[in-house]
Amino acid sequence: SSGINAEYGLLGLKDKYRELENRQKNLIRRIERNKKFEKYIQQVVDILPEGYLELSENMLKGVIRRYKTLEQANSSLLQELVQKDDSIDKAQQTLAELTKTKTDEVLGYNSTIASLHSQLEKCYQKTVKKEEAAQRRKVHFRDQCQLYGQLELAIKNIVEMRCRSGKLKDDSLLQRLSVIQSYLLERESVYTMSKEARTPTPSVP
């Protein structure tokens, strides 16, 4: 039984060895694959300005640590940029709404101004017509006054010619017109009588 146990133990060790050997091979392959990154990082270290990394730290680890720091900063900046984009989108939306509101207000104002301009034009036309009518009334009143003055003067002259021998009892316009009426009736009567006098006498058969 001890021989069997030893054989099992040997098989177990062989399996363990093969497992370790496989792990070693995998690690070697990974190291080989990562050597290109090591070369790249070394190239980065070679072009870094003097004093960029602390002298006490391993150059490769320092570059990796700085890369992680920059990656975190970049992630933070990207997040902040996204937030800024959201803020810009909201601001643009607010601006668009405000622009539309103000545009509608301007259109409303323009409509009101157009309506007021139309009303002003109508008022202006009415005012012009009223001024023209007032001017016509003014001219007519002036002509009437002038005609009235001429008529009054003519009446006065006729009355003076008719009443040379004496004065009127009442020098009012009504009295003057009454005198003229009497004068005209008298003239008409005289004319009628003279016309009858000139009519030939009919012959006796």
Salt bridges, closest charged atoms under 4 A:
ASP15 OD1 - ARG18 NH2 2.28
GLU32 OE2 - LYS35 NZ 3.40
GLU57 OE1 - ARG65 NH1 2.54
ASP104 OD2 - LYS100 NZ 3.15
GLU105 OE1 - LYS102 NZ 3.58
ASP143 OD1 - ARG142 NE 3.87
ASP171 OD1 - ARG176 NE 3.03
GLU186 OE1 - ARG162 NH2 2.53
